[in-house]
Amino acid sequence: MSDINQENSNINESSPEEGKRRLTDTQLRIVQVIAGIISAAALVVSMFVPSSLQEKGVIAKDDLLNYLFVAVFLVIMFGRRTIENKYRLRLGLYSLALINGILAGILIYVIRIFYMPDSSASTMDELYKVLIIVGIILIILVVGILIPYLRYRKRVENGTLMPIRIPEKKEEPVHESTEEVHSGLSSIEQKIAAMMADIDKPQNNKEDSEEK
C-alpha cells in the first residue's frame, strides 16, 4: 500500500508540470494565430459597429458605446501582458496575426465605403478604388505574411529559432573559491597580529621607561 501511495503522490507532483508543458511549440503557434484573429475581429467590430449605429441614429455621439474600441484595446493589451508574464510565452506571432486581422478589417471597411450608394467615396474613380484595395492586400500579403514567413524559415534552417516558452532563470549556487578562503584567513591573521602588536607596545614602552 505504501508503494502505491508513493506512486500516486509522484504522479500528483508531476501532473502540474506536465499540464504546463502539454502544448508543443507548433500548437502554441496555432493557438496564437487563432487568438490574434479573434482579437482583431473584436477590435474591428468595436471600431465600426458604434459608428454605424451612430449614423443610423440608434446611439448619440456622447454615448459610452463609442468608447468600446478603447475598452477592448485595453483588455487585449493587458491580457497579452498578463499571459506573457504568467506563462512566460513569446507572443510575437499573436501580435502579427492581430495586426494582419486589423488590416483585413480595414480592407473590408474600405470596400464597404467605396461601394455603398450613400457614401461620398462611391463617386471616386474605379481605378483609384482598385489601386487602394490592391495596395492594402499587398501590404497584408507581403509585409504581414510573406516576409515574416521567410524570416521564420531562415531561422529554422540556421537553427536560431527561439522557443515559444521563455526558459526560467536558474539561480547558480555561489561557491567561495579556495583563494578567497585563504585570503580571508590571511586577512584575519593580519588583524590578530596587528592587535597583538598594539597590546605589546604599551608593555615595551613601560619596560623602557623603568630601565631609564
TILODREN-775881 format. One record per residue: x, z, y of N, C-alpha, C in turn; residue number from 1. Coordinates in pm, whole numbers, plus 32768, in hexadecimal, padded with zeros to 4 digits. Layout:
BEGIN
  n.east  n.up  n.north  ca.east  ca.up  ca.north  c.east  c.up  c.north  pos
       X     Z        Y        X      Z         Y       X     Z        Y  NUM
...
This chain:
BEGIN
  n.east  n.up  n.north  ca.east  ca.up  ca.north  c.east  c.up  c.north  pos
    8053  8000     7F88     8000   8000      8000    8057  8000     807E    1
    80C5  804C     807A     811C   8052      80EF    8159  7FCA     810E    2
    817C  7F7D     80A2     81B5   7EF7      80B9    814E  7E9C     80F9    3
    80CF  7EA5     80CE     8065   7E50      8106    804F  7E73     8199    4
    804D  7EF5     81B8     803A   7F1E      8243    80AE  7EF0     829A    5
    8127  7EF4     8262     819B   7EC8      82AF    8194  7E33     82CC    6
    8169  7DE4     8265     815C   7D54      827A    80F1  7D35     82E2    7
    8080  7D7F     82DC     8016   7D69      833F    8046  7D8A     83CC    8
    8094  7DF5     83D8     80C7   7E18      845C    8127  7DB0     8490    9
    8179  7D76     8436     81D5   7D0D      8460    8189  7C92     848F   10
    811B  7C71     8449     80CA   7BFD      8470    808C  7C15     84F8   11
    8058  7C90     850E     8019   7CAF      858E    807E  7CAD     8600   12
    80FA  7CD8     85E3     815F   7CD7      864B    818A  7C4A     8670   13
    818E  7BEF     860F     81BD   7B67      862A    814E  7B0B     865B   14
    80CF  7B34     864B     8062   7ADB      8671    805D  7ABD     8706   15
    8075  7B1C     8763     8073   7AF7      87F0    80DA  7A8F     8813   16
    8154  7A9C     87DB     81BC   7A3B      87F8    8199  79B3     87C1   17
    815F  79AF     8747     8137   7930      870D    80C5  78F2     875C   18
    8066  7946     878E     7FF9   7912      87DF    802B  78DA     8862   19
    8094  7919     8897     80CD   78E9      8913    8114  7865     8901   20
    8148  784C     8889     8198   77D5      8870    814E  776F     881A   21
    80CA  7778     8811     8084   7722      87B2    807A  7692     87E2   22
    8089  7677     8865     8081   75EF      8899    810D  75B6     88A9   23
    811E  753A     887D     819E   74F6      888E    81A8  74BE     891C   24
    821E  748A     893D     8231   7451      89C2    81D8  73D7     89D7   25
    81C7  7387     896F     8171   7311      897B    80E0  733A     8994   26
    80B1  739F     894B     8028   73CF      8960    8017  740A     89EC   27
    807D  7451     8A1B     8075   748A      8AA1    8072  741C     8B0C   28
    80B9  73B0     8AF5     80B5   7340      8B54    8029  7301     8B57   29
    7FEB  72F3     8AE2     7F63   72BB      8ADD    7F02  7318     8B26   30
    7F10  739A     8B10     7EB9   73FB      8B53    7ECD  73F5     8BEA   31
    7F49  73E3     8C16     7F63   73DA      8CA6    7F21  735F     8CE3   32
    7F28  72EE     8C9C     7EEA   7274      8CD0    7E53  7285     8CDB   33
    7E16  72BE     8C73     7D84   72D3      8C75    7D5D  7333     8CE5   34
    7DA9  73A1     8CF2     7D8B   7402      8D5C    7D9E  73C6     8DE6   35
    7E04  7370     8DF5     7E1A   732F      8E76    7DAA  72D1     8E9A   36
    7D77  7287     8E38     7D07   722B      8E52    7C89  7279     8E79   37
    7C6E  72E7     8E30     7BF8   7339      8E50    7C04  7376     8EDB   38
    7C7B  73A8     8EFD     7C8F   73E3      8F82    7C7F  737A     8FEF   39
    7CB4  7301     8FD6     7CA6   7296      9039    7C14  726F     904B   40
    7BC9  726A     8FDC     7B3B   724A      8FE7    7AF0  72B4     9037   41
    7B14  7333     9022     7AD4   739E      906F    7AF4  7392     9103   42
    7B72  7370     9124     7B97   7360      91B0    7B4E  72EA     91F1   43
    7B46  727B     91A8     7B04   7204      91DE    7A70  721F     91F6   44
    7A30  7263     9196     79A2   7283      91A6    798D  72E0     921D   45
    79E4  7347     9228     79D7   73A5      9297    79F7  7363     931D   46
    7A3F  72F4     9319     7A62   72AF      9394    79F3  7254     93C6   47
    79B2  720C     936A     7956   71A2      9391    78C2  71CA     9389   48
    78A0  7226     9332     7814   724C      9324    77DE  728E     93A3   49
    7824  72F1     93DF     77EE   732A      945A    77DC  72C4     94CA   50
    783B  7264     94D6     782E   71FF      9540    77B5  71A5     9529   51
    779E  7180     94AB     7729   712C      948F    76A7  7179     94A6   52
    76A6  71FA     9484     762F   724B      949D    7616  725D     9533   53
    7684  7266     957D     7676   7273      960E    7640  71F1     964C   54
    766D  717E     9617     763A   70FE      9649    75A4  70EE     962D   55
    7578  7123     95BC     74EA   7119      959A    7495  7183     95E0   56
    74D4  71E0     9627     748B   7248      966C    7462  72BD     9615   57
    749B  72C6     959F     7478   7336      9545    74B5  73B8     9577   58
    7531  73B3     95A7     7575   742A      95DA    759F  740F     966A   59
    75B6  747B     96B5     75E1   746F      9740    7679  7463     9747   60
    76AA  7445     97C0     773B   7434      97D1    7785  74B7     97C0   61
    7748  7526     97E6     7789   75A9      97DD    7767  75F2     975B   62
    7735  75AB     96F8     7712   75EB      9679    7792  7610     962E   63
    778A  767F     95E3     77FE   76AD      9596    7827  764D     9528   64
    77CB  75F9     94FD     77EB   7599      9494    7854  7534     94C0   65
    7863  7522     9543     78CA   74C7      9576    7957  74FA     955B   66
    7965  757C     9541     79E8   75B7      9523    79FF  75C3     948D   67
    79B0  757C     943F     79C0   7582      93AE    7A47  754C     9382   68
    7A77  74E4     93C4     7AF9   74AA      93A1    7B69  7510     93B1   69
    7B66  755B     941E     7BCE   75C0      9436    7BCB  762B     93C9   70
    7B54  7656     93A4     7B47   76BD      933D    7B7B  768B     92B6   71
    7B55  7610     9290     7B83   75D8      9211    7C1B  75C5     9212   72
    7C4F  7597     9283     7CE0   7581      928F    7D2D  7604     927E   73
    7CFF  766F     92BE     7D42   76F1      92B2    7D3B  7727     9224   74
    7CC8  7716     91E3     7CBA   7743      9158    7D1C  76F9     90FE   75
    7D2B  7677     9111     7D86   7627      90BE    7E17  7651     90D6   76
    7E3D  7662     9154     7EC8   7685      9173    7EED  7710     9140   77
    7E95  7773     9158     7EB1   77FB      912A    7EAB  7803     9091   78
    7E4D  77B7     9055     7E47   77B5      8FC3    7EC3  7778     8F85   79
    7EF5  770E     8FC2     7F70   76CE      8F91    7FE5  772E     8F99   80
    7FF3  7772     900B     8061   77D0      901B    8057  7844     8FB9   81
    7FDE  7875     8FA2     7FCB   78E4      8F44    7FF0  78BC     8EB6   82
    7FC7  7844     8E8C     7FE8   7815      8E05    807E  7802     8DF6   83
    80BF  77CD     8E5C     8150   77BA      8E57    8199  783E     8E44   84
    8171  78A3     8E8F     81B6   7923      8E88    8193  7972     8E0A   85
    8116  7969     8DDF     80EA   79B9      8D6C    811E  7981     8CE9   86
    8110  78FE     8CD7     8137   78C1      8C58    81BD  787A     8C5F   87
    8201  787D     8CD3     8285   7842      8CE5    8286  77B0     8CB7   88
    8232  775F     8CF8     8225   76D1      8CD6    824B  767C     8D4E   89
    8282  7608     8D31     829B   75A4      8D99    8222  7548     8DA0   90
    81E2  7543     8E13     8166   74F9      8E24    8178  747E     8E7D   91
    81EC  743D     8E71     8204   73C5      8EC0    81A7  7353     8E99   92
    818D  7346     8E18     8133   72DC      8DEA    80A4  72F5     8E19   93
    807C  7372     8E21     7FF8   7393      8E57    7FEC  7367     8EE8   94
    8053  7381     8F38     8051   7359      8FC3    804B  72C1     8FD1   95
    8095  727A     8F7B     8092   71E7      8F7F    8008  71B1     8F5D   96
    7FCA  71E9     8EF5     7F43   71BE      8ED0    7EDF  71E1     8F3E   97
    7EF4  7252     8F80     7E9B   7279      8FEE    7EA3  7216     9061   98
    7F1C  71EF     9087     7F2E   7190      90F6    7EF3  7108     90D2   99
    7F0E  70D9     9058     7ED6   7058      902E    7E3D  705D     902B  100
    7E05  70CD     9000     7D73   70D9      8FFF    7D38  70D7     908A  101
    7D7D  7119     90E8     7D4C   7117      9173    7D52  7089     91AB  102
    7DC0  7040     918F     7DCA   6FB5      91BE    7D5D  6F5E     9180  103
    7D3E  6F76     9100     7CD2   6F2A      90C1    7C4C  6F49     9101  104
    7C36  6FC8     9125     7BBA   6FEC      916B    7BB1  6FAB     91F3  105
    7C23  6FA7     923B     7C25   6F64      92BD    7C08  6ECF     92AD  106
    7C3E  6E93     9241     7C23   6E05      9227    7B8D  6DEB     9213  107
    7B4E  6E40     91C4     7ABD   6E31      91AE    7A71  6E41     9230  108
    7A9B  6EA2     9282     7A58   6EB8      9302    7A6A  6E3F     935F  109
    7AE2  6E05     9362     7AFC   6D91      93B7    7AA6  6D1A     938A  110
    7AA0  6D04     9307     7A4D   6C96      92D4    79BB  6CAD     92F9  111
    798F  6D29     92F0     7904   6D4A      9313    78E8  6D2D     93A6  112
    7947  6D50     93FD     7934   6D37      948C    7933  6CA1     94AA  113
    798E  6C58     9466     7999   6BC8      9482    791A  6B7B     945E  114
    78D5  6BA7     93F7     7865   6B58      93C4    77DD  6B9D     93D5  115
    77D9  6C03     942C     7758   6C3E      944F    771A  6BEF     94C1  116
    769C  6BCD     94B8     765D   6B7B      9522    765C  6BC2     95AA  117
    764A  6C46     95AA     763F   6C8F      9628    76C7  6CB4     9664  118
    7734  6C99     961C     77B7   6CC1      964C    77ED  6C5C     96B1  119
    7838  6C91     9713     7875   6C39      9776    78E8  6BE7     973C  120
    7926  6C1A     96CF     7995   6BD3      9690    7966  6B5F     963A  121
    78E5  6B54     9624     78B2   6AE5      95D0    78C1  6A5E     9613  122
    78CE  6A5E     9699     78E0   69E0      96E3    7970  69B0     96E5  123
    79CC  69FE     96AB     7A59   69D7      96A9    7A6B  6959     9655  124
    7AD1  690D     9678     7AEE   6894      962D    7B0E  68B7     959C  125
    7AE2  6863     9541     7AF3   687D      94B2    7B85  6881     948A  126
    7BD8  6833     94CC     7C67   6832      94AC    7CA6  68BA     94C6  127
    7C84  68F9     9537     7CBB   697D      9556    7C8A  69E7     94F5  128
    7C0D  69DB     94CD     7BD8   6A38      946A    7C27  6A31     93E7  129
    7C3E  69B7     93BA     7C86   69A4      933C    7D16  69D7     9348  130
    7D57  69BC     93B9     7DE1   69E9      93CD    7DE9  6A82     93CB  131
    7D8C  6AC5     940D     7D8D   6B58      940F    7D76  6B91     9383  132
    7D15  6B58     933C     7CF7   6B88      92B4    7D6D  6B71     9257  133
    7DA8  6AF7     925D     7E1B   6AD8      9207    7E92  6B31     922B  134
    7EA5  6B4E     92AC     7F14   6BA4      92D5    7F07  6C31     929B  135
    7E8D  6C68     92A0     7E79   6CEE      9267    7E8F  6CED     91D1  136
    7E5F  6C84     918E     7E72   6C7B      90FD    7F06  6C70     90DA  137
    7F53  6C22     9127     7FE3   6C15      910D    802B  6C99     9123  138
    8003  6CE4     9188     8041   6D67      91A0    802A  6DC3     9128  139
    7FB0  6DC2     90F4     7F92   6E18      9081    7FE1  6DED     9006  140
    7FE5  6D68     8FEC     8025   6D37      8F72    80BD  6D43     8F78  141
    80F8  6D1E     8FEC     818B   6D1B      8FF6    81C3  6DA5     9013  142
    8198  6DDE     9084     81D1   6E5E      90AF    819E  6ED3     905A  143
    811E  6ECD     9034     80E4   6F3E      8FED    80F4  6F3C     8F56  144
    8106  6EC4     8F1B     810C   6EBC      8E89    818E  6E7E     8E57  145
    81AF  6E07     8E88     8221   6DBD      8E50    82A6  6E02     8E6A  146
    82C1  6E25     8EE7     8342   6E64      8F07    8353  6EEB     8EC2  147
    82EF  6F46     8EC3     82FF   6FC2      8E76    8312  6FAB     8DE1  148
    82D1  6F46     8DA9     82E1   6F2A      8D19    836F  6EF9     8CFC  149
    83A5  6EA2     8D50     842E   6E72      8D3C    8493  6EE4     8D47  150
    847C  6F3E     8DA5     84D5   6FB2      8DB1    84CA  700C     8D36  151
    8452  7019     8D02     843E   706A      8C8A    8489  702C     8C13  152
    847D  6FA9     8C01     84C2   6F67      8B93    8559  6F72     8BA2  153
    858A  6F68     8C1B     861A   6F73      8C32    864C  6FFF     8C10  154
    8601  7064     8C34     8629   70EE      8C13    8625  7106     8B7D  155
    85C3  70C9     8B39     85BC   70D8      8AA8    8634  7096     8A66  156
    865A  7020     8A93     86CD   6FDA      8A59    8750  7023     8A75  157
    875C  705D     8AEE     87D7   70A5      8B10    87DA  7134     8ADC  158
    876A  7162     8AA6     8764   71EB      8A75    8761  7254     8AE2  159
    8734  722F     8B5A     872E   728C      8BCB    869F  72B5     8BED  160
    8641  729B     8B93     85B6   72BE      8BAE    85A4  7355     8BA9  161
    856E  738C     8C14     855A   741D      8C1C    84E0  7444     8BC9  162
    84E7  74B2     8B7F     8471   74DF      8B34    8403  7510     8B90  163
    8388  7508     8B5D     8315   7533      8BAE    831D  75C9     8BCA  164
    8340  7616     8B65     8349   76A7      8B77    83CE  76CD     8BB5  165
    83C8  7722     8C18     8441   7753      8C59    847B  77C4     8C03  166
    84F6  77B8     8BD4     852E   7822      8B80    853C  78A4     8BCD  167
    8520  7912     8B89     852B   7995      8BC8    85BE  79BC     8BD3  168
    85DD  79FD     8C42     8666   7A28      8C59    8685  7AA2     8C03  169
    86F2  7A98     8BB7     871C   7B07      8B62    8786  7B58     8BAC  170
    876E  7BDB     8BB2     87CE   7C32      8BF5    8843  7C4C     8B96  171
    88BA  7C23     8BC2     8931   7C37      8B71    8964  7CC6     8B82  172
    8984  7D0A     8B12     89B8   7D93      8B1E    8A3F  7D95     8B63  173
    8A51  7DF6     8BB9     8ACE   7E02      8C04    8B2E  7E55     8BB2  174
    8BA0  7E17     8B8D     8C08   7E5B      8B40    8C81  7E6F     8B99  175
    8CAF  7EEB     8B9F     8D26   7F07      8BEE    8DA0  7EDC     8B9F  176
    8DF6  7E94     8BDE     8E6F   7E65      8B9C    8ED2  7ED8     8B8D  177
    8F32  7EC4     8B33     8F96   7F2D      8B1B    8FEE  7F42     8B94  178
    9002  7ED3     8BE1     9055   7EDF      8C58    9012  7F39     8CBE  179
    8F8A  7F2B     8CCC     8F43   7F7F      8D2A    8F48  8011     8CFF  180
    8F3F  8028     8C7C     8F45   80B1      8C49    8FCC  80EE     8C65  181
    9036  809F     8C49     90BD   80D3      8C60    90D6  80E9     8CF4  182
    90A7  808C     8D47     90BA   809D      8DD7    906D  8119     8E08  183
    8FF5  812F     8DCB     8FAA   81A5      8DF1    8FF2  8224     8DCC  184
    902C  8225     8D51     9078   829A      8D26    90F2  82AF     8D7C  185
    9137  8241     8D9E     91B0   8250      8DEF    918E  8283     8E7A  186
    911E  8255     8EB1     90F8   8288      8F34    90D6  831C     8F2E  187
    9096  8348     8EC2     9076   83D7      8EB3    90F6  8428     8EA7  188
    9156  83F3     8E59     91D6   843A      8E49    921F  8446     8ECE  189
    9217  83D9     8F1D     9257   83DE      8FA0    9218  8446     8FFA  190
    9193  844F     8FF5     914F   84B3      9046    9176  8541     901B  191
    917D  8556     8F97     91A5   85DD      8F65    9233  85FD     8F90  192
    928C  859A     8F86     9317   85B2      8FAE    9320  85D2     9043  193
    92CE  858C     9095     92D1   85A8      9124    929D  8635     9141  194
    9234  865C     90F7     91FF   86E2      910A    9266  874B     90E2  195
    92AC  8738     9073     9312   8796      9048    9383  879D     90AD  196
    93A5  872B     90E8     940F   872B      914D    93E5  877A     91C8  197
    9365  876D     91ED     9334   87BA      925F    9336  8850     9243  198
    931A  8873     91C5     931C   8902      91A1    93AA  8937     91A2  199
    9409  88E6     9173     9494   8914      916B    94D6  891B     91F4  200
    94AA  88D1     9255     94EC   88CF      92D8    94EB  8956     931D  201
    947A  899E     9323     947E   8A22      9365    94DD  8A83     9321  202
    94E3  8A80     9298     953E   8ADA      9251    95CE  8AB9     9271  203
    95F1  8A3A     9276     967B   8A14      9295    96A1  8A3C     9324  204
    9642  8A2A     9380     965D   8A51      940A    9672  8AE9     9416  205
    9624  8B38     93C7     9630   8BCB      93CA    96B8  8BF8     9393  206
    96E4  8BBA     9324     9766   8BDD      92E9    97D7  8BBC     934A  207
    97CB  8B49     9392     9836   8B25      93F0    983D  8B88     9464  208
    97C8  8BBA     948F     97CA   8C19      94FF    9806  8C9E     94D5  209
    97EA  8CCB     9456     9822   8D4A      9424    98BA  8D3F     9417  210
    98EA  8CCE     93E7     997B   8CBE      93DA    99C0  8CC1     9462  211
    997F  8C85     94C7     99BB   8C8A      954D    99BF  8D19     9581  212
